[in-house]
Amino acid sequence: MLKGRSLIDPMDFTIYELDEIFNLADQIIANPQEFSHLCDGKILATLFYEPSTRTRFSFEAAMLRLGGQVLGFSEPNSSSTAKGESIKDTIRTIACYADIAAMRHPKEGAPKIAALSTDMPVINAGDGGHQHPTQTLTDLLTIRSVKGSLSNLTIGACGDLKFGRTVHSLIKAMSRYENVKFVLISPKELKTPDYIKKEVLKKNNIEFVEVEKMEDVIGSLDILYMTRVQKERFFNEDEYIRLKDSYILNEDKISLAKEDMMILHPLPRVNEISYEVDDDPRAYYFKQAKYGMYARMALIAKLLGVI
């Protein structure tokens, strides 16, 4: 069903197709050795035009743990992009050598252009402030594994909701599940874009509120999704400095939360979650990073059609 497909937007797959990926991820988590040769002879190309640690390593670890191999670049100056090569030409060339590609690019829509230029499956590993669908797979798998369901949840998204592609992708993906509510916590300068509110939340009759103080709402949340204020998305450094410490999750704020609230974060963090919170049983962000590898293992296997 998924063989040969690309993943550019979290809405590219139905919830049933997502379940297919999550069910395979569950099997891999339970018995990783059983899948250690699934991608023998297959090659993943990682085309990262923007810095990344977790996402790139997660993709590479996923492919290696499936028995496949990896080639690629981690910044554009080490590729022919520095000579002016187009995305279309790059991906068509890479398709001569690899079976599947993961692309991160600062320009919104770049991975979609790549996918339209080749028959090879292309995975969007983040495009500008737009989408980050494999982070969304990671988030959904983590929530499903801990909560047992993706329905009947109140989700708080906190921090940079204007440029945060992980939050935009999560809202879109969760809008398809039953009885999901969003609490959008941000300074007015970093509010959720109007198109997300209009085309996703309002269009799907998803209940949501916008607030500026975390303390006022943290007690009502099943999930708190923290994000960093991203310096690289600002044109004005003074504005970044003023807003970067707007929201810091610490023990005092955690004390107001439910005992079973999940704290998620796509990482990297700067200082928006105090290190003291790491030992709290509600902190799932490092487990979330590990689930990301399993989600990508299942995704790669499905897109390659090896299972």
C-alpha positions as CSV (number, residue, x, y, z in Angstrom):
1,M,0.0,0.0,0.0
2,L,2.8,2.4,0.8
3,K,5.5,1.0,-1.5
4,G,7.1,3.7,-3.7
5,R,5.2,6.5,-2.0
6,S,6.8,9.7,-0.7
7,L,6.1,11.5,2.6
8,I,6.1,15.3,2.2
9,D,3.2,16.3,4.4
10,P,1.8,14.6,7.5
11,M,-1.6,14.4,5.7
12,D,-0.1,12.4,2.9
13,F,-1.1,9.2,4.6
14,T,-4.5,8.2,6.0
15,I,-4.9,7.3,9.7
16,Y,-5.1,3.7,8.6
17,E,-1.8,3.9,6.8
18,L,-0.3,5.6,9.8
19,D,-1.5,2.7,11.9
20,E,0.2,0.3,9.5
21,I,3.5,2.2,10.2
22,F,2.9,2.3,14.0
23,N,2.0,-1.3,14.2
24,L,5.3,-2.2,12.4
25,A,7.2,0.1,14.7
26,D,5.7,-1.7,17.7
27,Q,6.9,-5.0,16.3
28,I,10.4,-3.6,15.7
29,I,10.5,-2.2,19.3
30,A,9.5,-5.6,20.7
31,N,12.0,-7.6,18.6
32,P,14.6,-5.4,16.7
33,Q,16.8,-8.4,15.8
34,E,14.0,-9.9,13.7
35,F,14.2,-6.8,11.4
36,S,18.0,-6.3,11.3
37,H,18.4,-7.6,7.7
38,L,15.2,-6.2,6.2
39,C,17.0,-3.6,4.1
40,D,20.1,-5.6,3.1
41,G,21.4,-4.2,-0.2
42,K,19.3,-1.0,0.1
43,I,20.8,2.5,0.2
44,L,19.3,5.6,1.9
45,A,20.5,9.1,0.7
46,T,20.5,11.8,3.4
47,L,20.4,15.2,1.7
48,F,20.6,17.8,4.5
49,Y,20.8,21.4,3.3
50,E,20.3,22.6,6.9
51,P,22.1,21.6,10.2
52,S,20.7,18.6,12.1
53,T,21.8,16.2,14.7
54,R,18.8,14.1,15.9
55,T,16.9,13.9,12.6
56,R,19.9,13.0,10.4
57,F,21.3,10.5,13.0
58,S,17.9,9.0,13.5
59,F,17.4,8.4,9.8
60,E,20.9,7.0,9.4
61,A,20.6,4.8,12.5
62,A,17.2,3.6,11.3
63,M,18.6,2.4,7.9
64,L,21.7,0.9,9.4
65,R,19.7,-1.1,12.0
66,L,17.6,-2.4,9.1
67,G,20.7,-3.7,7.5
68,G,20.9,-1.0,4.8
69,Q,23.6,1.5,4.0
70,V,23.7,5.3,4.0
71,L,25.3,8.0,1.8
72,G,24.7,11.7,1.6
73,F,25.8,15.2,2.8
74,S,25.1,17.2,6.0
75,E,25.5,20.7,4.6
76,P,25.1,22.1,1.1
77,N,28.6,23.4,0.7
78,S,29.8,19.8,0.5
79,S,27.5,19.1,-2.5
80,S,27.1,20.4,-6.0
81,T,24.5,22.8,-4.7
82,A,27.5,25.1,-4.0
83,K,28.1,25.1,-7.8
84,G,24.5,26.1,-8.5
85,E,22.9,22.6,-9.2
86,S,19.1,22.6,-9.0
87,I,17.2,20.3,-6.6
88,K,15.7,18.5,-9.6
89,D,19.1,17.7,-11.0
90,T,20.4,16.7,-7.6
91,I,17.6,14.3,-6.8
92,R,17.6,12.7,-10.3
93,T,21.3,12.1,-9.9
94,I,21.0,10.7,-6.4
95,A,18.2,8.3,-7.7
96,C,20.9,6.7,-9.8
97,Y,22.7,5.6,-6.7
98,A,20.1,5.3,-3.8
99,D,16.8,3.6,-3.3
100,I,15.2,6.2,-1.0
101,A,16.1,9.7,0.1
102,A,15.5,11.9,3.2
103,M,15.8,15.6,2.5
104,R,16.0,18.6,4.9
105,H,15.9,22.0,3.3
106,P,15.5,25.6,4.5
107,K,13.1,26.5,1.6
108,E,9.5,25.4,2.0
109,G,8.4,23.1,-0.7
110,A,11.9,21.9,-1.7
111,P,11.3,18.2,-0.8
112,K,8.0,18.3,-2.7
113,I,9.9,19.5,-5.8
114,A,12.3,16.6,-5.3
115,A,9.6,14.1,-5.0
116,L,7.9,15.3,-8.2
117,S,11.2,14.9,-10.0
118,T,11.9,11.2,-9.3
119,D,10.2,7.9,-8.9
120,M,12.4,7.2,-5.8
121,P,10.6,7.7,-2.5
122,V,11.5,11.0,-0.9
123,I,10.9,11.8,2.8
124,N,10.6,15.3,3.9
125,A,13.0,15.7,6.9
126,G,11.9,19.3,7.5
127,D,11.4,22.2,5.1
128,G,11.8,25.7,6.5
129,G,9.1,26.7,8.9
130,H,6.6,24.5,7.0
131,Q,6.4,20.7,7.7
132,H,8.4,18.0,9.6
133,P,6.3,14.9,9.0
134,T,8.7,12.3,10.4
135,Q,8.8,14.3,13.7
136,T,5.1,14.0,13.6
137,L,5.3,10.2,13.2
138,T,7.6,10.2,16.1
139,D,5.2,12.3,18.2
140,L,2.2,10.2,17.4
141,L,4.0,6.9,18.0
142,T,5.2,8.2,21.4
143,I,1.8,9.4,22.4
144,R,0.1,6.2,21.2
145,S,2.7,4.0,23.0
146,V,2.2,5.9,26.4
147,K,-1.5,6.9,26.3
148,G,-2.7,3.9,24.3
149,S,-4.7,6.1,22.0
150,L,-4.5,9.3,19.9
151,S,-8.1,10.4,20.8
152,N,-9.6,12.2,23.8
153,L,-6.5,14.3,24.5
154,T,-5.9,17.9,25.5
155,I,-2.6,19.0,24.0
156,G,-0.7,22.1,25.0
157,A,1.8,23.5,22.5
158,C,4.1,26.0,24.1
159,G,6.8,28.4,22.8
160,D,7.4,29.3,19.2
161,L,4.1,28.5,17.5
162,K,4.7,30.9,14.6
163,F,7.8,29.3,13.0
164,G,7.7,25.9,14.7
165,R,7.2,23.4,11.9
166,T,6.9,20.5,14.4
167,V,3.9,22.1,16.0
168,H,2.2,22.9,12.7
169,S,2.7,19.3,11.6
170,L,1.4,17.9,14.9
171,I,-1.8,20.0,14.8
172,K,-2.5,18.9,11.3
173,A,-2.0,15.2,12.1
174,M,-3.9,15.2,15.4
175,S,-6.9,17.1,13.8
176,R,-8.1,13.7,12.4
177,Y,-8.5,12.0,15.7
178,E,-11.6,12.2,17.9
179,N,-12.1,14.7,20.8
180,V,-8.7,16.3,20.6
181,K,-8.3,19.8,22.0
182,F,-5.5,22.3,21.7
183,V,-4.2,24.9,24.1
184,L,-1.8,27.2,22.2
185,I,0.6,28.9,24.6
186,S,2.9,31.6,23.2
187,P,3.7,35.3,23.3
188,K,1.6,37.3,20.9
189,E,4.6,37.8,18.6
190,L,4.9,34.0,18.1
191,K,1.2,33.0,17.9
192,T,0.1,30.1,15.7
193,P,-0.3,31.3,12.1
194,D,-3.8,32.2,10.9
195,Y,-3.7,29.6,8.2
196,I,-3.3,26.8,10.7
197,K,-6.1,28.1,12.8
198,K,-8.4,28.7,9.9
199,E,-7.6,25.7,7.5
200,V,-7.0,23.1,10.2
201,L,-8.5,23.9,13.6
202,K,-11.6,25.8,12.6
203,K,-12.2,23.8,9.4
204,N,-12.3,20.6,11.4
205,N,-14.2,22.0,14.4
206,I,-11.2,21.4,16.7
207,E,-11.6,23.1,20.0
208,F,-8.7,25.4,20.8
209,V,-7.7,28.4,23.0
210,E,-4.8,30.8,22.8
211,V,-3.1,31.9,26.1
212,E,0.1,33.7,27.1
213,K,0.7,32.1,30.5
214,M,1.6,28.4,30.9
215,E,0.7,28.4,34.6
216,D,-3.0,29.2,33.8
217,V,-3.6,26.1,31.8
218,I,-0.9,23.4,32.6
219,G,-3.3,21.6,35.0
220,S,-5.7,20.8,32.2
221,L,-3.2,19.2,29.8
222,D,-2.7,15.6,29.0
223,I,0.3,16.5,26.9
224,L,2.6,19.5,27.0
225,Y,4.6,19.9,23.8
226,M,7.5,22.3,24.4
227,T,9.4,24.0,21.6
228,R,12.4,26.3,21.5
229,V,12.4,29.8,20.3
230,Q,14.4,29.3,17.1
231,K,17.1,31.9,16.6
232,E,17.6,30.9,12.9
233,R,14.0,31.9,12.1
234,F,14.4,35.5,13.3
235,F,15.6,38.5,11.2
236,N,16.0,40.7,14.2
237,E,18.4,39.4,16.9
238,D,17.1,41.9,19.5
239,E,13.6,40.4,19.1
240,Y,15.0,36.9,19.5
241,I,16.9,37.9,22.7
242,R,13.7,39.5,24.1
243,L,11.5,36.4,23.5
244,K,13.8,33.4,23.9
245,D,13.3,33.0,27.6
246,S,9.5,33.6,27.5
247,Y,8.7,30.1,28.6
248,I,10.8,28.0,30.8
249,L,9.3,24.7,32.2
250,N,10.6,24.1,35.8
251,E,9.6,22.1,38.9
252,D,7.3,24.8,40.1
253,K,5.3,24.8,36.9
254,I,5.4,21.0,36.8
255,S,3.9,20.8,40.3
256,L,0.6,22.3,38.8
257,A,0.3,19.5,36.2
258,K,-1.5,16.2,36.2
259,E,0.4,13.2,37.5
260,D,0.2,11.5,34.1
261,M,0.8,14.5,31.8
262,M,3.4,13.8,29.1
263,I,6.1,16.3,28.4
264,L,7.3,16.2,24.8
265,H,9.9,18.2,23.0
266,P,11.3,17.7,19.4
267,L,14.8,18.8,20.6
268,P,17.3,20.4,20.6
269,R,16.4,22.3,23.7
270,V,18.2,25.5,24.8
271,N,16.8,26.4,28.2
272,E,13.0,26.1,27.8
273,I,13.0,23.0,29.9
274,S,15.1,23.1,33.1
275,Y,17.5,20.2,33.6
276,E,15.7,19.4,36.9
277,V,12.7,18.3,34.9
278,D,14.6,15.5,33.2
279,D,14.2,13.2,36.2
280,D,10.5,13.7,36.4
281,P,8.6,10.6,35.2
282,R,6.4,12.8,33.0
283,A,9.5,13.8,30.9
284,Y,9.4,11.7,27.7
285,Y,11.5,13.8,25.3
286,F,14.6,11.5,25.3
287,K,12.3,8.4,24.9
288,Q,10.6,10.4,22.1
289,A,14.0,10.7,20.4
290,K,14.4,6.9,20.5
291,Y,10.9,6.3,19.2
292,G,11.9,8.6,16.3
293,M,14.4,6.0,15.1
294,Y,11.8,3.2,15.3
295,A,9.2,5.3,13.5
296,R,11.7,6.0,10.7
297,M,12.7,2.3,10.5
298,A,9.0,1.4,10.0
299,L,8.5,4.2,7.5
300,I,11.6,3.3,5.4
301,A,10.6,-0.4,5.3
302,K,7.1,0.4,4.2
303,L,8.1,2.9,1.5
304,L,10.7,0.4,0.1
305,G,8.1,-2.3,0.2
306,V,10.4,-4.8,1.9
307,I,7.7,-5.9,4.4
